[in-house]
Amino acid sequence: MVDIIQNKRDGKTLTKAEIQFFVEGYTAGKIPDYQVSALLMAIYFNSMTESERANLTMAMLHSGDRLDLSSIPGIKVDKHSTGGVGDKTSLPLAPIVAALGIPVPMISGRGLGHTGGTLDKLEAIPGFKVEISEADFKKQVTDIGLAIIGATGNIAPADKKIYALRDVTATVDSIPLIASSIMSKKIASGTDALVLDVKTGAGAFMKEESSAVDLANALVGIGKQVGMDCMAIISDMNQPLGNAVGNALEIKETIDILKGQGPADITELVKRLACQMAVLGHKAATIADAQAMVDQVITDGTALAKFKAMVVAQGGNGDVVNQPEIMPQAKYKIELPAKQNGLVAKMAADEVGIASMLLGGGRQSKDDKIDYAVGIQLHKKIGDQVAEGESLLTIYSNTQNVDKIKSLLYDNIEINHQAQPVQLIRKIIQ
């Protein structure tokens, strides 16, 4: 292990055998934290080649279970987002793609921080179960074309151990380590193709677009190295995505999108991701062909029917598609009026997310219980005209005292005489 640390410290390329040695040894408890910490810091400073990244990904993947989805007919396509505020794209996206006849086996996570994760949002639907057996998962994807569940089995245990160490050694924001962490879990999930949504901006992990592009290239590069069909979209996360931030609110917005009545920005992103998935799933030859197909399954209600079928299959109340009020409802709806006339020039996504978390819509620690009812509904976005006294947003709360949250929101929403237009989709990486 000392030789491996020294090689990476000196900028050398680690061999496949060296990477396997350290991953297997650390997972088995044979290599101590302090040596792996030294190696992670050496990787942080000296980065990794494409082959090293692919070898690290595969070593972490092989440290645990790998789902075999070969019994499900067709090209299985998944999507991964690097996360953000109001980012409920998986929820309308999976049913749209399934309605095109592409199987979507989606293994998602819970949220820690800004807002709930995909699983937390789904659990706002009465009865919805995110923990189902591997056999039921495969059967559901075969029968109705999609399932969104929590991780089954022991997926990439090496990644869990290494990530916990990165978290306490200031090595989280290393592109090779982020990329191999994401891809080890995605490849272990057994899908054939993957579309990545890499966020950039105030509410994203990658604040600078250049860093987001580097990460997207690393992710796609690993996918190609290991034979997975893969592409990425770089999208904006300077303001919340869509108008809803909060679990039940985001499920309602998901239903609106599937009815063709969703906010313009998230609808645009969901449709673009769906088109890319249609091409990777060999259902459309071009993005233009895919666009007509995606529009059709929204217009004719097929996509909404797929969402309802998934909800019912996973124990949830399917009436939610026409009666979203059956989900938990907040006691109080408190408006945030604009203090002046002008254009919304800034709406910091991360701080809006923190406001939702402080209401109870996200977790400050992993043991926190989420309040599904609370959150924030935006009425204005960057570039919108607003008059003094007009509501910028509604705070959904189960307590009347939200003065601190109002102050936080006022501090992070700027009204000015001009506003820079938001470019939602920045780049495509293939």
N, C-alpha and C positions, 0 to 999 in steps of 0.2 A: 504493500500500500504506500509506503514511503516513496518508492520509485515512481508510482503512478502520480502522486502529488507533485513530485519533483519534475516529472515530464510536463505536466500541464502548467506548472509554475514557470517553466522555461519556454512555454509557447509551443511545445511539441503536440503532434496529433496523437491522441490515445487510440490504441488498437481496439478492435471489437472484443478481444479476450480481456484486455485491461478493464474496459467498461463493464463487461459481464462480471468480472472478479469483484469489482467494488460494489455493484448493485446487489449481487447474490450474497456477498459477505455481509453487507450492511443490513439487508432484509433479514438474514438469519441471526443477526446479533453478534457476528464474529468480528466486525470492524467497529471501533468506537466512534461516538459522535465527533470527537475532536479531530479525528483524521478526515472524516467526511466533510466536516466544516471547512477544513483547510483546502480540500479539493474543490468544494463549491465556490470558495472565494477565488481560487485560481481560475476556475471556469468563468466566474463573473468578470475578472479582469482580462482574460485572454480569449474568451468566447470559445466556440467550437466550429469545426467544419461541418458541411452537410452530412458527410458520412458518420461523423461522431454523433451528431444529433439523431440521426436515424438509428444508430446502434444503441444509444442511450434510451431512446423511445422503446425499441424492441426489447431491451433488457428489462425495463420497468414493466412492460406489457407481460412478458413471460414470468414475472415474479408471482403472478396470481392466475385467476381464472380468465378464460377467453370465451365469450359467448359464441356458440355455433348457430348461426341463423340460416344455414344452407337449406333447411327444410321449408323455409318461407320462399315461395316462388317469386321471381322477378329481381330486379336490381334494387337493393335496399339503400335508401338515401337518407342521410341524417344532416342536421344543421347544428352548429355550435356558435354561440355568441360570447364575446369576452365580457358582456354584461354592461348594465347601465341603468339609468333611472327611467321607469316607465317602459322598460324593454320587455314587452310581453309577446314578442314576435313569434316564438315557438308555438304559442297557443292557437292563433289563427292559421299559421303557416302549415303545421302538420296536417290538419283536415283538408286544406286546399290541395296539397300535394297528394294526399291519399285519394282525394276525389278524382285526380288525374290517372289513377290506377298504379301509383308508385307506392310500394310499402314503406312506411315511416316508423321504424322502431326507435323510439327516442328515450334515452336514459338521461334524466335531468337531476338537478340538485336543489338544495335549499339555499335560502339567502342568509348571508351574515353581513350586516351593515345597512346600506341605504334602504333596501326594500326586501320583501320576501322574494324567494326564488320561484321558478316555474312550479315546483311541487306545492309550495305554500299557497300560491295563487289558486291552483286547482282544488286545494283542500278548503277553499272558501265555499265551494259547491257542496251542499249537504250530502253526506254519504260517500263522497268521492274517495277512493282508495288508491294511494300511489304505490303501496307495497303489495305486489302480486308475485306469484311464483314464476320462475323462468318458463315453465311449461305453459302456464296461462298467458304469459306475455307473448310467446311465439304463436299460440293459438289465436289470440286476439288480433295480432298483426296479420295473420293469414286470413282470418274471417272478415275483418272490417277494414284492414289496411293501415291501422295506426294504433299506437299505445304510447302514453307518456308515463313513465314510472321512475321510482328511485332505483339506485344501483342494486343489482342482484349479485349474490355471491361475493367473491373476494377479488374485486377488480383492482389491478395494479397496486398491491400493498406497498411496494417499494416507493411508489409516488407519494403515498400518505406519509411514510416515514421521512422521506427526503424533504417534502414540502414543510412538514412540521419543523425541521431543522432550518430550512431556508427562512422561515418566518421569524426565527430568533437569532439569525446571523446576518441580517441585512443583505440577503442574496435573493430576495423574491424577484426583483425586477431585472432579471437576467434573461435575455431573449431565448438563448438555447434551452435554459431550464424551464421557462414558461412553456415554450413550444413542445418540448418532449413530455412535459406533464400533461398538457391538454391532449396531445395526440396519442399518448400511451393508453389513456382511458377511452378515447374515441375508437381507436383501432381494436381494442379489447372488446368493445361493444358489438363487434361483428358486422358492421355495415360495409357496403361495397363502395360507396361514394359519400363525400362530405362537402357541404357548403359552409364556409366560415364567415361570420359577420364580426369584423374586428373594429371596435369602436375607438374613436379619437375625440379628445376635447375635455372640458372641465369635469364631466361626469364619468369619464372613462379611466381605465387603468393607465392607458397610454395617452398622456395629455397632448403630446406633439404628434402631428400627422406622420412625420418621418419615422418615429418609433413604431407607430401602428403599421406602417408599410413594411418595416424591417420584420416585425412579428408575423405579419401575414405571409411574407416571403418565406420565413422560417417554417411556418405551419404547412404551407403548400409544398415546400421543398421536402419536408419529412414525408408527407403523404405520397408524393411521387417516388421518393426513394424506396418506399415499402410497397409500392404497387397499388396505392389507393387513388381513385379518381377524385381530385380535390381542386377547389378554387376558393377565392376569398373576395369579399366586398369590404372596402373601408368606408364606414359610415359615421356621421356626425353625432356626438353626444355632448354638445355644449349646452343644450337645453333638453328637458325631458322629452322622451319619444311618445308621441300621442298626447292625449290630454289627461289621462288618468294615471295617478301614482297611488298605489294601495291595492290590496289583494282582490277584494270583491269588486272594487271599481274597475280593475284591469280585466277581470272576467267579463264584466258588462261591456267594456270597450271591445274585447275580443269578439263578442257576439255581434256588436255593431259592425265591426270590420267584415265579418262573415255574411252580414246582411247587405253589404255594400254601402254602409252608412257611417263608416269609421273616419277618424281624422285623416287629412290628406297625407301627412308625413309618414305615419306608420303604415298606412295603406300602400303607399308607394314602395316602402322598403319591403314589406311582406310580399307584395306582388313580384318585386325584382328577385328576391330570394327564391320564391316559388318557381319563377322562370328558369333560374340557374339550376334548381333541383330537377326540373322537368327535362332539361338538356342532359344533365348527368345521368338521369334515370332512363335516357333513350326514349322518352315519350315525345320529344320535340327535337327537330333538327337545329333550329335556331331560336334565339330569344324572341324574335318577332312572332314565330309560330306559337311559342309557349304563351305569349301575352294573350292571344285570342282564347286559348284553352283555359287559362287562369281566370280571365274575365267571365267566361261561360259558366264555370262551376260555381262562381260567386252569384252570378245573375240568376241561374236556375235553381239555386238553393241546395245543390249537391254537397257543397263544402260545409254548410251549416248542418246538414243531415249527418255528415261524417263526425262532426264535433259532438252532436247529440248522441250518436251511436257509441262513441268512445266514453262519454260521461256515463251512459247507462251500463256499458260493459264493465266499467270500473266501480260500479255500485252507487254512482251519483244520481241525483234527481234530474232527469232529462227535461223537466218543465222549466229549468233555468233559462233555456233559450228564448222563451217567450215571457217568462216571469222572473227576471233577475232579482226582484225584490225578495225572493225566497232565501237569498244569501243574507248573512248578517248585515244589519243596517245600523249606521251610526245614530246616536241620539241627537246630535247637534250638527247643523250645517251653518258655518260661520263665514261670511263673505270678507274678502280682503279688498277694500276699495282703493282705486288709484288716487295718489295724492296730487296729481297734476295731469294736464293734457299732454299728449305727445305720442311717440311711437315706443313700443317696448324694444329696448336696445340690448338688454341682457336679461337672462333668466337662468342663473347658474344651476345646472342640473344636479350637481353633487349636493348643494345646499337644500334644494327642494326635496331631494331624497332623504337628507338628514331630518328635515322637518317631518316627513312622513314617518320616519323611524321613531322620532320622539313622541309622535302621537300613538305609537304602538304597532305601526305597520311593518316594521323591520326588527331585526335583532341587534342589540348592542353586545350581547354575549350569546354563545351557542345554546345556552339553556333557556333563553327568554322565550316566552309564549307570545305568539303573534295575535294581534287583534285584527281579524279579517275585515271588519267593517270600516276602519278608519283610513284616511288618506287625503289626497288633494286632487281636486278636479280643476284643471286649468281652463280659463275662458279666453285667455290671450296668449299668444306666442310671439317670439321675436319677429319684429316687422309689422305687427298689428297696431292699428290706431286705437288709442284709448282716451276717454274723456275723464276729467277729474270726477271722482265719486263712483265711477263705473267699476264693477267687480272684476278684478284680475283673476281671481280664483276662489273656489269654495273649499274651506277646511272641513273635512268630515271627522268629527271627534266624539268621543264618549265622555269628555269632560268640557265644561264651559270655559275653564281658564286656559286660554291658548295665547296669552299675551307674549310669552317668550317666543313662541312659534311664529306669531305675526311679525315680531321684530326681526327674527332670523330671515323671514321671507322678504320683508321690506329692504333689508340690507343687501339682498342678492337679486333683486329685480330693479333694473334701471330703466327709467323712462326719459327719453331724450327727443331732440328734434329730428334726428336721423338714426337709421338702424342698418347694420350690415346684413344683407340677405344671407340666409343659411343655405349652404349647399349640403344636402342630406347625404347623397352618395358621392364620395370623393374619388374613389379609384376602384378598379377591378383588377385583381391579381390572379393570373392563371398559370 
